[in-house]
Amino acid sequence: MSQQAFERFRELVLDDDALQAQLRPARNISELVPLVLMLARERGIPIDAEDVEIAWQAAQRAWIVRWI
Protein backbone atom coordinates (compact mmCIF):
# COMPACT_ATOMS: atom_id res chain seq x y z
CA MET A 1 0.00 0.00 0.00
CA SER A 2 1.64 3.24 1.02
CA GLN A 3 3.74 4.81 3.66
CA GLN A 4 1.28 7.73 3.64
CA ALA A 5 -1.49 5.44 4.84
CA PHE A 6 0.81 4.01 7.50
CA GLU A 7 1.69 7.53 8.63
CA ARG A 8 -2.03 8.29 8.95
CA PHE A 9 -2.43 5.25 11.19
CA ARG A 10 0.65 6.18 13.22
CA GLU A 11 -0.81 9.65 13.86
CA LEU A 12 -4.07 8.07 15.04
CA VAL A 13 -2.11 5.86 17.44
CA LEU A 14 -0.13 8.79 18.82
CA ASP A 15 -3.37 10.67 19.54
CA ASP A 16 -5.31 7.75 21.07
CA ASP A 17 -4.30 6.24 24.42
CA ALA A 18 -6.77 3.36 24.03
CA LEU A 19 -5.29 2.44 20.67
CA GLN A 20 -1.80 2.55 22.16
CA ALA A 21 -2.97 0.22 24.92
CA GLN A 22 -4.22 -2.26 22.31
CA LEU A 23 -0.81 -2.31 20.63
CA ARG A 24 1.28 -2.44 23.79
CA PRO A 25 0.98 -6.23 24.41
CA ALA A 26 2.80 -7.03 21.12
CA ARG A 27 6.22 -8.34 22.14
CA ASN A 28 7.79 -8.59 18.70
CA ILE A 29 7.24 -7.80 15.04
CA SER A 30 5.42 -11.07 14.34
CA GLU A 31 2.82 -10.19 16.99
CA LEU A 32 2.71 -6.52 16.05
CA VAL A 33 2.07 -6.84 12.31
CA PRO A 34 -1.28 -8.69 12.44
CA LEU A 35 -2.46 -6.46 15.27
CA VAL A 36 -1.60 -3.27 13.37
CA LEU A 37 -3.23 -4.61 10.20
CA MET A 38 -6.44 -5.47 12.06
CA LEU A 39 -6.63 -2.12 13.86
CA ALA A 40 -5.86 -0.14 10.71
CA ARG A 41 -8.44 -2.11 8.72
CA GLU A 42 -11.06 -1.39 11.41
CA ARG A 43 -10.39 2.30 10.83
CA GLY A 44 -10.50 2.08 7.03
CA ILE A 45 -6.76 2.62 6.58
CA PRO A 46 -5.34 0.43 3.82
CA ILE A 47 -1.90 -0.72 4.93
CA ASP A 48 -0.15 -4.04 4.48
CA ALA A 49 2.49 -6.04 6.32
CA GLU A 50 5.30 -4.51 4.26
CA ASP A 51 4.32 -1.00 5.43
CA VAL A 52 4.53 -2.11 9.05
CA GLU A 53 7.85 -3.89 8.55
CA ILE A 54 9.37 -0.87 6.77
CA ALA A 55 8.31 1.40 9.63
CA TRP A 56 9.65 -1.10 12.20
CA GLN A 57 13.03 -1.26 10.44
CA ALA A 58 13.24 2.53 10.18
CA ALA A 59 12.48 2.89 13.89
CA GLN A 60 15.15 0.32 14.75
CA ARG A 61 17.73 2.14 12.61
CA ALA A 62 16.86 5.48 14.22
CA TRP A 63 17.19 3.98 17.70
CA ILE A 64 20.58 2.41 16.89
CA VAL A 65 21.89 5.63 15.33
CA ARG A 66 20.96 7.51 18.49
CA TRP A 67 23.40 5.41 20.46
CA ILE A 68 26.33 5.46 18.01
Distance bins in CASP14 RR format, pairs under 12 A and 6 or more apart:
PFRMAT RR
TARGET T0000
AUTHOR 0000-0000-0000
RMODE 2
METHOD distances of the structure
MODEL  1
1 7 0 0 0 0 0 1 0 0 0 0 0
1 8 0 0 0 0 0 1 0 0 0 0 0
1 9 0 0 0 0 0 1 0 0 0 0 0
1 37 0 0 0 0 0 1 0 0 0 0 0
1 40 0 0 0 0 1 0 0 0 0 0 0
1 41 0 0 0 0 0 1 0 0 0 0 0
1 44 0 0 0 0 0 1 0 0 0 0 0
1 45 0 0 0 0 1 0 0 0 0 0 0
1 46 1 0 1 0 0 0 0 0 0 0 0
1 47 1 0 1 0 0 0 0 0 0 0 0
1 48 1 0 1 0 0 0 0 0 0 0 0
1 49 0 0 0 0 1 0 0 0 0 0 0
1 50 1 0 0 1 0 0 0 0 0 0 0
1 51 1 0 1 0 0 0 0 0 0 0 0
1 52 0 0 0 0 0 1 0 0 0 0 0
1 54 0 0 0 0 0 1 0 0 0 0 0
1 55 0 0 0 0 0 1 0 0 0 0 0
2 8 0 0 0 0 1 0 0 0 0 0 0
2 9 0 0 0 0 0 1 0 0 0 0 0
2 40 0 0 0 0 0 1 0 0 0 0 0
2 45 0 0 0 0 0 1 0 0 0 0 0
2 46 1 0 0 1 0 0 0 0 0 0 0
2 47 1 0 0 1 0 0 0 0 0 0 0
2 48 0 0 0 0 1 0 0 0 0 0 0
2 50 0 0 0 0 0 1 0 0 0 0 0
2 51 1 0 0 1 0 0 0 0 0 0 0
2 54 0 0 0 0 0 1 0 0 0 0 0
2 55 0 0 0 0 0 1 0 0 0 0 0
3 9 0 0 0 0 0 1 0 0 0 0 0
3 10 0 0 0 0 1 0 0 0 0 0 0
3 46 0 0 0 0 0 1 0 0 0 0 0
3 47 0 0 0 0 1 0 0 0 0 0 0
3 48 0 0 0 0 0 1 0 0 0 0 0
3 50 0 0 0 0 1 0 0 0 0 0 0
3 51 1 0 0 1 0 0 0 0 0 0 0
3 52 0 0 0 0 0 1 0 0 0 0 0
3 53 0 0 0 0 0 1 0 0 0 0 0
3 54 1 0 0 1 0 0 0 0 0 0 0
3 55 1 0 0 1 0 0 0 0 0 0 0
3 58 0 0 0 0 1 0 0 0 0 0 0
4 10 0 0 0 0 0 1 0 0 0 0 0
4 11 0 0 0 0 0 1 0 0 0 0 0
4 45 0 0 0 0 0 1 0 0 0 0 0
4 46 0 0 0 0 0 1 0 0 0 0 0
4 47 0 0 0 0 1 0 0 0 0 0 0
4 51 0 0 0 0 1 0 0 0 0 0 0
4 55 0 0 0 0 0 1 0 0 0 0 0
5 11 0 0 0 0 0 1 0 0 0 0 0
5 12 0 0 0 0 0 1 0 0 0 0 0
5 36 0 0 0 0 0 1 0 0 0 0 0
5 37 0 0 0 0 0 1 0 0 0 0 0
5 40 1 0 0 1 0 0 0 0 0 0 0
5 41 0 0 0 0 0 1 0 0 0 0 0
5 43 0 0 0 0 0 1 0 0 0 0 0
5 44 0 0 0 0 1 0 0 0 0 0 0
5 45 1 0 1 0 0 0 0 0 0 0 0
5 46 1 0 1 0 0 0 0 0 0 0 0
5 47 1 0 1 0 0 0 0 0 0 0 0
5 48 0 0 0 0 1 0 0 0 0 0 0
5 50 0 0 0 0 0 1 0 0 0 0 0
5 51 1 0 0 1 0 0 0 0 0 0 0
5 52 0 0 0 0 0 1 0 0 0 0 0
5 54 0 0 0 0 0 1 0 0 0 0 0
5 55 0 0 0 0 0 1 0 0 0 0 0
6 12 0 0 0 0 0 1 0 0 0 0 0
6 13 0 0 0 0 0 1 0 0 0 0 0
6 33 0 0 0 0 0 1 0 0 0 0 0
6 36 0 0 0 0 1 0 0 0 0 0 0
6 37 0 0 0 0 0 1 0 0 0 0 0
6 40 1 0 0 1 0 0 0 0 0 0 0
6 45 0 0 0 0 1 0 0 0 0 0 0
6 46 0 0 0 0 1 0 0 0 0 0 0
6 47 1 0 1 0 0 0 0 0 0 0 0
6 48 0 0 0 0 1 0 0 0 0 0 0
6 49 0 0 0 0 0 1 0 0 0 0 0
6 50 0 0 0 0 1 0 0 0 0 0 0
6 51 1 0 1 0 0 0 0 0 0 0 0
6 52 1 0 0 1 0 0 0 0 0 0 0
6 53 0 0 0 0 0 1 0 0 0 0 0
6 54 1 0 0 1 0 0 0 0 0 0 0
6 55 1 0 1 0 0 0 0 0 0 0 0
6 56 0 0 0 0 0 1 0 0 0 0 0
6 58 0 0 0 0 0 1 0 0 0 0 0
6 59 0 0 0 0 0 1 0 0 0 0 0
7 13 0 0 0 0 0 1 0 0 0 0 0
7 14 0 0 0 0 0 1 0 0 0 0 0
7 40 0 0 0 0 0 1 0 0 0 0 0
7 45 0 0 0 0 1 0 0 0 0 0 0
7 47 0 0 0 0 1 0 0 0 0 0 0
7 51 0 0 0 0 1 0 0 0 0 0 0
7 54 0 0 0 0 0 1 0 0 0 0 0
7 55 0 0 0 0 1 0 0 0 0 0 0
7 58 0 0 0 0 0 1 0 0 0 0 0
8 14 0 0 0 0 0 1 0 0 0 0 0
8 15 0 0 0 0 0 1 0 0 0 0 0
8 40 0 0 0 0 1 0 0 0 0 0 0
8 43 0 0 0 0 1 0 0 0 0 0 0
8 44 0 0 0 0 1 0 0 0 0 0 0
8 45 1 0 1 0 0 0 0 0 0 0 0
8 46 0 0 0 0 1 0 0 0 0 0 0
8 47 0 0 0 0 1 0 0 0 0 0 0
8 51 0 0 0 0 0 1 0 0 0 0 0
9 15 0 0 0 0 0 1 0 0 0 0 0
9 16 0 0 0 0 0 1 0 0 0 0 0
9 19 0 0 0 0 1 0 0 0 0 0 0
9 23 0 0 0 0 0 1 0 0 0 0 0
9 35 0 0 0 0 0 1 0 0 0 0 0
9 36 1 0 0 1 0 0 0 0 0 0 0
9 37 0 0 0 0 1 0 0 0 0 0 0
9 38 0 0 0 0 0 1 0 0 0 0 0
9 39 1 0 0 1 0 0 0 0 0 0 0
9 40 1 0 1 0 0 0 0 0 0 0 0
9 41 0 0 0 0 1 0 0 0 0 0 0
9 42 0 0 0 0 0 1 0 0 0 0 0
9 43 1 0 0 1 0 0 0 0 0 0 0
9 44 0 0 0 0 1 0 0 0 0 0 0
9 45 1 0 1 0 0 0 0 0 0 0 0
9 46 0 0 0 0 1 0 0 0 0 0 0
9 47 1 0 0 1 0 0 0 0 0 0 0
9 48 0 0 0 0 0 1 0 0 0 0 0
9 51 0 0 0 0 1 0 0 0 0 0 0
9 52 0 0 0 0 1 0 0 0 0 0 0
9 55 0 0 0 0 1 0 0 0 0 0 0
10 16 0 0 0 0 0 1 0 0 0 0 0
10 19 0 0 0 0 0 1 0 0 0 0 0
10 20 0 0 0 0 0 1 0 0 0 0 0
10 23 0 0 0 0 0 1 0 0 0 0 0
10 36 0 0 0 0 1 0 0 0 0 0 0
10 39 0 0 0 0 0 1 0 0 0 0 0
10 40 0 0 0 0 1 0 0 0 0 0 0
10 43 0 0 0 0 0 1 0 0 0 0 0
10 45 0 0 0 0 1 0 0 0 0 0 0
10 47 0 0 0 0 1 0 0 0 0 0 0
10 51 0 0 0 0 0 1 0 0 0 0 0
10 52 0 0 0 0 0 1 0 0 0 0 0
10 54 0 0 0 0 0 1 0 0 0 0 0
10 55 1 0 0 1 0 0 0 0 0 0 0
10 56 0 0 0 0 0 1 0 0 0 0 0
10 58 0 0 0 0 0 1 0 0 0 0 0
10 59 0 0 0 0 0 1 0 0 0 0 0
11 19 0 0 0 0 0 1 0 0 0 0 0
11 40 0 0 0 0 0 1 0 0 0 0 0
11 43 0 0 0 0 0 1 0 0 0 0 0
11 45 0 0 0 0 0 1 0 0 0 0 0
12 18 0 0 0 0 0 1 0 0 0 0 0
12 19 1 0 0 1 0 0 0 0 0 0 0
12 20 0 0 0 0 0 1 0 0 0 0 0
12 22 0 0 0 0 0 1 0 0 0 0 0
12 23 0 0 0 0 0 1 0 0 0 0 0
12 36 0 0 0 0 0 1 0 0 0 0 0
12 39 0 0 0 0 1 0 0 0 0 0 0
12 40 0 0 0 0 1 0 0 0 0 0 0
12 42 0 0 0 0 0 1 0 0 0 0 0
12 43 1 0 0 1 0 0 0 0 0 0 0
12 44 0 0 0 0 0 1 0 0 0 0 0
12 45 1 0 0 1 0 0 0 0 0 0 0
12 47 0 0 0 0 0 1 0 0 0 0 0
13 19 1 0 1 0 0 0 0 0 0 0 0
13 20 1 0 1 0 0 0 0 0 0 0 0
13 21 0 0 0 0 0 1 0 0 0 0 0
13 22 0 0 0 0 1 0 0 0 0 0 0
13 23 1 0 0 1 0 0 0 0 0 0 0
13 24 0 0 0 0 0 1 0 0 0 0 0
13 32 0 0 0 0 0 1 0 0 0 0 0
13 35 0 0 0 0 0 1 0 0 0 0 0
13 36 0 0 0 0 1 0 0 0 0 0 0
13 39 0 0 0 0 1 0 0 0 0 0 0
13 40 0 0 0 0 1 0 0 0 0 0 0
13 43 0 0 0 0 0 1 0 0 0 0 0
13 45 0 0 0 0 0 1 0 0 0 0 0
13 47 0 0 0 0 0 1 0 0 0 0 0
13 52 0 0 0 0 0 1 0 0 0 0 0
13 55 0 0 0 0 0 1 0 0 0 0 0
14 20 1 0 0 1 0 0 0 0 0 0 0
14 23 0 0 0 0 0 1 0 0 0 0 0
16 22 0 0 0 0 1 0 0 0 0 0 0
16 23 0 0 0 0 0 1 0 0 0 0 0
16 39 0 0 0 0 1 0 0 0 0 0 0
16 43 0 0 0 0 1 0 0 0 0 0 0
17 23 0 0 0 0 0 1 0 0 0 0 0
17 24 0 0 0 0 0 1 0 0 0 0 0
18 24 0 0 0 0 0 1 0 0 0 0 0
18 39 0 0 0 0 0 1 0 0 0 0 0
19 35 0 0 0 0 0 1 0 0 0 0 0
19 36 0 0 0 0 0 1 0 0 0 0 0
19 38 0 0 0 0 0 1 0 0 0 0 0
19 39 1 0 0 1 0 0 0 0 0 0 0
19 40 0 0 0 0 0 1 0 0 0 0 0
19 42 0 0 0 0 1 0 0 0 0 0 0
19 43 0 0 0 0 1 0 0 0 0 0 0
19 45 0 0 0 0 0 1 0 0 0 0 0
20 26 0 0 0 0 0 1 0 0 0 0 0
20 35 0 0 0 0 0 1 0 0 0 0 0
20 36 0 0 0 0 0 1 0 0 0 0 0
20 39 0 0 0 0 0 1 0 0 0 0 0
21 35 0 0 0 0 0 1 0 0 0 0 0
21 39 0 0 0 0 0 1 0 0 0 0 0
22 32 0 0 0 0 0 1 0 0 0 0 0
22 35 1 0 0 1 0 0 0 0 0 0 0
22 36 0 0 0 0 1 0 0 0 0 0 0
22 38 0 0 0 0 1 0 0 0 0 0 0
22 39 1 0 0 1 0 0 0 0 0 0 0
22 40 0 0 0 0 0 1 0 0 0 0 0
22 42 0 0 0 0 0 1 0 0 0 0 0
22 43 0 0 0 0 0 1 0 0 0 0 0
23 31 0 0 0 0 1 0 0 0 0 0 0
23 32 1 0 0 1 0 0 0 0 0 0 0
23 33 0 0 0 0 0 1 0 0 0 0 0
23 34 0 0 0 0 0 1 0 0 0 0 0
23 35 1 0 0 1 0 0 0 0 0 0 0
23 36 1 0 0 1 0 0 0 0 0 0 0
23 37 0 0 0 0 0 1 0 0 0 0 0
23 38 0 0 0 0 0 1 0 0 0 0 0
23 39 1 0 0 1 0 0 0 0 0 0 0
23 40 0 0 0 0 0 1 0 0 0 0 0
23 52 0 0 0 0 0 1 0 0 0 0 0
24 31 0 0 0 0 0 1 0 0 0 0 0
24 32 0 0 0 0 0 1 0 0 0 0 0
24 35 0 0 0 0 1 0 0 0 0 0 0
25 31 1 0 0 1 0 0 0 0 0 0 0
25 32 0 0 0 0 1 0 0 0 0 0 0
25 35 0 0 0 0 1 0 0 0 0 0 0
26 32 1 1 0 0 0 0 0 0 0 0 0
26 33 0 0 0 0 1 0 0 0 0 0 0
26 34 0 0 0 0 1 0 0 0 0 0 0
26 35 1 0 1 0 0 0 0 0 0 0 0
26 36 0 0 0 0 1 0 0 0 0 0 0
26 37 0 0 0 0 0 1 0 0 0 0 0
26 38 0 0 0 0 0 1 0 0 0 0 0
26 39 0 0 0 0 0 1 0 0 0 0 0
26 52 0 0 0 0 0 1 0 0 0 0 0
26 56 0 0 0 0 0 1 0 0 0 0 0
27 35 0 0 0 0 0 1 0 0 0 0 0
28 34 0 0 0 0 0 1 0 0 0 0 0
28 35 0 0 0 0 0 1 0 0 0 0 0
28 53 0 0 0 0 0 1 0 0 0 0 0
28 56 0 0 0 0 1 0 0 0 0 0 0
28 60 0 0 0 0 0 1 0 0 0 0 0
29 35 0 0 0 0 0 1 0 0 0 0 0
29 36 0 0 0 0 1 0 0 0 0 0 0
29 49 0 0 0 0 1 0 0 0 0 0 0
29 52 1 0 0 1 0 0 0 0 0 0 0
29 53 1 0 0 1 0 0 0 0 0 0 0
29 54 0 0 0 0 0 1 0 0 0 0 0
29 55 0 0 0 0 0 1 0 0 0 0 0
29 56 1 0 1 0 0 0 0 0 0 0 0
29 57 0 0 0 0 1 0 0 0 0 0 0
29 59 0 0 0 0 0 1 0 0 0 0 0
29 60 0 0 0 0 1 0 0 0 0 0 0
30 36 0 0 0 0 0 1 0 0 0 0 0
30 49 0 0 0 0 0 1 0 0 0 0 0
30 52 0 0 0 0 0 1 0 0 0 0 0
30 53 0 0 0 0 0 1 0 0 0 0 0
30 56 0 0 0 0 0 1 0 0 0 0 0
31 37 0 0 0 0 0 1 0 0 0 0 0
31 38 0 0 0 0 0 1 0 0 0 0 0
31 52 0 0 0 0 0 1 0 0 0 0 0
31 56 0 0 0 0 0 1 0 0 0 0 0
32 38 0 0 0 0 0 1 0 0 0 0 0
32 39 0 0 0 0 0 1 0 0 0 0 0
32 40 0 0 0 0 0 1 0 0 0 0 0
32 49 0 0 0 0 0 1 0 0 0 0 0
32 52 1 0 0 1 0 0 0 0 0 0 0
32 53 0 0 0 0 1 0 0 0 0 0 0
32 55 0 0 0 0 1 0 0 0 0 0 0
32 56 1 0 0 1 0 0 0 0 0 0 0
32 59 0 0 0 0 0 1 0 0 0 0 0
33 39 0 0 0 0 0 1 0 0 0 0 0
33 40 0 0 0 0 0 1 0 0 0 0 0
33 47 0 0 0 0 0 1 0 0 0 0 0
33 48 0 0 0 0 1 0 0 0 0 0 0
33 49 1 0 1 0 0 0 0 0 0 0 0
33 50 0 0 0 0 1 0 0 0 0 0 0
33 51 0 0 0 0 1 0 0 0 0 0 0
33 52 1 0 1 0 0 0 0 0 0 0 0
33 53 1 0 0 1 0 0 0 0 0 0 0
33 54 0 0 0 0 0 1 0 0 0 0 0
33 55 0 0 0 0 0 1 0 0 0 0 0
33 56 0 0 0 0 1 0 0 0 0 0 0
34 40 0 0 0 0 0 1 0 0 0 0 0
34 41 0 0 0 0 0 1 0 0 0 0 0
34 47 0 0 0 0 0 1 0 0 0 0 0
34 48 0 0 0 0 0 1 0 0 0 0 0
34 49 0 0 0 0 1 0 0 0 0 0 0
34 52 0 0 0 0 1 0 0 0 0 0 0
35 41 0 0 0 0 0 1 0 0 0 0 0
35 42 0 0 0 0 0 1 0 0 0 0 0
35 49 0 0 0 0 0 1 0 0 0 0 0
35 52 0 0 0 0 1 0 0 0 0 0 0
36 42 0 0 0 0 0 1 0 0 0 0 0
36 43 0 0 0 0 0 1 0 0 0 0 0
36 45 0 0 0 0 1 0 0 0 0 0 0
36 47 1 0 0 1 0 0 0 0 0 0 0
36 48 0 0 0 0 0 1 0 0 0 0 0
36 49 0 0 0 0 1 0 0 0 0 0 0
36 50 0 0 0 0 0 1 0 0 0 0 0
36 51 0 0 0 0 1 0 0 0 0 0 0
36 52 1 0 1 0 0 0 0 0 0 0 0
36 53 0 0 0 0 0 1 0 0 0 0 0
36 54 0 0 0 0 0 1 0 0 0 0 0
36 55 0 0 0 0 1 0 0 0 0 0 0
36 56 0 0 0 0 1 0 0 0 0 0 0
37 43 0 0 0 0 0 1 0 0 0 0 0
37 44 0 0 0 0 0 1 0 0 0 0 0
37 45 0 0 0 0 1 0 0 0 0 0 0
37 46 0 0 0 0 0 1 0 0 0 0 0
37 47 1 0 0 1 0 0 0 0 0 0 0
37 48 1 0 0 1 0 0 0 0 0 0 0
37 49 1 0 0 1 0 0 0 0 0 0 0
37 50 0 0 0 0 0 1 0 0 0 0 0
37 51 0 0 0 0 1 0 0 0 0 0 0
37 52 1 0 0 1 0 0 0 0 0 0 0
37 53 0 0 0 0 0 1 0 0 0 0 0
38 44 0 0 0 0 0 1 0 0 0 0 0
38 45 0 0 0 0 0 1 0 0 0 0 0
38 47 0 0 0 0 0 1 0 0 0 0 0
38 49 0 0 0 0 0 1 0 0 0 0 0
38 52 0 0 0 0 0 1 0 0 0 0 0
39 45 0 0 0 0 1 0 0 0 0 0 0
39 47 0 0 0 0 1 0 0 0 0 0 0
39 52 0 0 0 0 0 1 0 0 0 0 0
40 46 1 0 0 1 0 0 0 0 0 0 0
40 47 1 0 1 0 0 0 0 0 0 0 0
40 48 0 0 0 0 1 0 0 0 0 0 0
40 49 0 0 0 0 0 1 0 0 0 0 0
40 51 0 0 0 0 1 0 0 0 0 0 0
40 52 0 0 0 0 1 0 0 0 0 0 0
40 55 0 0 0 0 0 1 0 0 0 0 0
41 47 0 0 0 0 1 0 0 0 0 0 0
41 48 0 0 0 0 0 1 0 0 0 0 0
41 49 0 0 0 0 0 1 0 0 0 0 0
45 51 0 0 0 0 1 0 0 0 0 0 0
45 52 0 0 0 0 0 1 0 0 0 0 0
47 53 0 0 0 0 0 1 0 0 0 0 0
47 54 0 0 0 0 0 1 0 0 0 0 0
47 55 0 0 0 0 1 0 0 0 0 0 0
48 54 0 0 0 0 0 1 0 0 0 0 0
48 55 0 0 0 0 0 1 0 0 0 0 0
49 55 0 0 0 0 0 1 0 0 0 0 0
49 56 0 0 0 0 0 1 0 0 0 0 0
50 56 0 0 0 0 0 1 0 0 0 0 0
50 57 0 0 0 0 0 1 0 0 0 0 0
51 57 0 0 0 0 0 1 0 0 0 0 0
51 58 0 0 0 0 0 1 0 0 0 0 0
52 58 0 0 0 0 0 1 0 0 0 0 0
52 59 0 0 0 0 0 1 0 0 0 0 0
53 59 0 0 0 0 0 1 0 0 0 0 0
53 60 0 0 0 0 0 1 0 0 0 0 0
54 60 0 0 0 0 0 1 0 0 0 0 0
54 61 0 0 0 0 0 1 0 0 0 0 0
55 61 0 0 0 0 0 1 0 0 0 0 0
55 62 0 0 0 0 0 1 0 0 0 0 0
56 62 0 0 0 0 0 1 0 0 0 0 0
56 63 0 0 0 0 0 1 0 0 0 0 0
57 63 0 0 0 0 0 1 0 0 0 0 0
57 64 0 0 0 0 0 1 0 0 0 0 0
58 64 0 0 0 0 0 1 0 0 0 0 0
58 65 0 0 0 0 0 1 0 0 0 0 0
59 65 0 0 0 0 0 1 0 0 0 0 0
59 66 0 0 0 0 0 1 0 0 0 0 0
60 66 0 0 0 0 0 1 0 0 0 0 0
60 67 0 0 0 0 0 1 0 0 0 0 0
61 67 0 0 0 0 0 1 0 0 0 0 0
61 68 0 0 0 0 0 1 0 0 0 0 0
62 68 0 0 0 0 0 1 0 0 0 0 0
END
